[in-house]
Amino acid sequence: MRLVLLMVLGVLSGCDEMTVQPKQLDYSAQVGPASIPADMVEFDRGTVAAERRAPPVTMALLERGQERYRIYCTPCHSELGDGQGMVVQRGFPAPPSLHSERLRSAPPQYLYDVITNGRGVMYSFADRVAVPDRWAIVAYVRALQRSRNASAAALPAGTREASP
């Protein structure tokens, strides 16, 4: 027992006080501001309030949303948004169809919050999907919903004549 106690004291006496050890400088002093990737859609950043406001819908936002949707959402929701993705075909519980009346009439903030916090068996994507990308996915889901439930009368006149 004395031998073990002497060994522990020997190990502890070799440690110095952690507060006087040299420390690395603050990262912000060494690295400049982060650059935004070329494929990232930028809008009002840096505040919690920015998360509550959807950016204006542009073609770049929709394309980014489609790309992010394919990466994060299609395994469960499928390319069509019908809730029959590959993991569902392998036995995972099916999510609701994005084309259901409940989700088509839900405000965009609801879809954003589900991506952020999860719901049911869907886990949170807050640590995987950046705030601008969440809004991009919401915009793409809205476009997907409109495309599936659009009537011919809603098409512009020039497009109506050109379609079969």
KAFENJO-V957770 format. One record per helix or strand. SS is the DSSP state (H for helix, E for strand). FROM is the first residue (numbers start at 0). LEN is the number of residues. If there is no record, write none. Layout:
ss={SS | SS}
from={FROM | FROM}
len={LEN | LEN}
This chain:
ss={H | H | H | H | H | H | H | H | H | E | E | H | H | H}
from={1 | 17 | 26 | 47 | 58 | 73 | 85 | 100 | 107 | 118 | 121 | 130 | 151 | 156}
len={12 | 3 | 4 | 5 | 14 | 4 | 4 | 4 | 10 | 1 | 1 | 18 | 3 | 6}
